[in-house]
Amino acid sequence: QVQLVESGGGLVQPGGSLRLSCAASISGFILYSMAWYRQTPGKQRELVAAITRGGSTNYANSVKGRFTISRDNAKNTVDLHMNILKPEDTAVYYCQTQAMATMTYVLNDYWGQGTQVTVSS
């Protein structure tokens, strides 16, 4: 099974920076795309940033120029560097990956448990 564990969430002041990390345990799987999503109460989960296995990235317009997603394929990790944080960035952030089971070649989505990011003075 694919297990995703996020870390790095917490309380930060507006304008500050924070780095989220996600470590994947992927025995029997190959990771393809990885991404960070976020969700606040009453709203649908939204894509924040995504990265392909080859390193191509995509960002939500609201975070372009402020957030950077990166991955280490050897370590099976993905990070989200968040800069110039705003109160509207407050949300639960989720690590996500599309992974293929090597035995069945089935590609599915897997999610971490989420980590809270609060941007407030």
C-alpha positions in Angstrom: 0.0 0.0 0.0 1.0 3.6 -0.5 1.3 5.5 2.7 1.7 9.3 2.7 2.8 11.2 5.8 2.8 15.0 5.8 4.7 17.2 8.2 5.6 20.8 8.6 2.3 22.4 9.2 1.7 24.9 11.9 1.1 28.6 12.8 2.9 31.3 10.8 2.5 35.0 10.5 1.4 36.7 7.3 4.4 37.2 5.0 6.2 34.3 6.6 7.4 31.1 5.1 6.7 27.4 5.8 7.8 24.2 4.2 5.6 21.1 4.0 7.0 17.7 3.5 5.5 14.5 2.4 7.2 11.1 2.7 5.8 8.2 0.8 6.1 4.5 1.6 5.5 2.8 -1.7 6.5 -0.8 -1.5 5.1 -2.5 -4.6 4.2 0.8 -6.3 5.7 3.4 -8.7 4.9 7.0 -8.0 3.9 9.2 -10.9 2.5 12.6 -10.3 2.5 14.1 -6.9 0.6 17.1 -5.6 -0.5 19.3 -2.8 -4.2 20.1 -2.2 -5.8 22.2 0.4 -9.3 22.4 1.9 -11.2 24.7 4.3 -14.5 24.0 5.9 -17.4 24.5 3.5 -15.2 24.5 0.4 -14.1 21.8 -2.0 -10.6 20.5 -1.9 -8.5 22.5 -4.4 -5.2 21.8 -6.2 -2.4 23.9 -5.0 0.6 22.5 -6.9 1.5 19.4 -8.8 4.6 17.9 -10.2 5.2 15.1 -12.6 7.8 12.4 -12.2 10.0 14.3 -14.7 9.7 17.5 -12.8 7.2 19.5 -14.7 5.1 21.7 -12.4 1.7 23.3 -12.3 0.4 25.8 -9.8 -2.9 27.4 -8.8 -3.0 31.0 -9.9 -3.4 32.1 -6.2 0.0 30.7 -5.3 2.1 31.3 -8.4 5.3 33.1 -7.5 4.9 32.3 -3.8 4.9 28.5 -3.6 7.3 26.0 -5.0 6.8 22.3 -5.3 9.7 19.9 -5.6 10.3 16.1 -5.4 13.0 13.6 -4.9 12.3 10.4 -6.7 15.1 8.6 -5.0 13.7 9.4 -1.6 10.0 9.3 -2.6 9.3 12.7 -1.1 7.6 15.8 -2.2 7.9 19.3 -0.6 5.9 22.4 -0.8 7.8 25.6 0.0 5.4 28.4 0.8 6.5 32.0 0.9 4.8 35.3 1.5 2.0 33.5 3.2 -1.4 35.1 3.4 -4.4 34.5 5.8 -6.3 33.0 2.9 -3.7 30.3 2.6 -5.0 28.9 5.9 -6.3 25.4 5.3 -5.6 21.7 5.8 -3.0 20.7 3.3 -3.0 17.2 1.8 -0.3 15.3 0.0 -1.5 13.3 -3.0 0.0 11.0 -5.5 -1.0 8.9 -8.4 0.7 5.6 -8.0 0.8 2.4 -10.1 0.7 -1.0 -8.5 3.5 -3.0 -10.1 1.6 -6.3 -9.8 -1.6 -5.1 -11.5 -0.5 -1.9 -13.4 -3.6 -0.2 -11.9 -3.1 3.6 -11.3 -4.9 5.1 -8.3 -4.9 8.2 -6.2 -3.6 8.1 -2.7 -3.9 10.7 0.0 -2.1 11.7 3.2 -3.9 12.5 6.4 -3.5 16.3 6.0 -1.6 18.9 8.0 -3.0 22.2 9.3 -1.5 25.5 8.1 -2.7 28.6 9.9 -1.6 32.0 8.7 -2.4 34.6 11.4 -0.8 37.4 13.4 
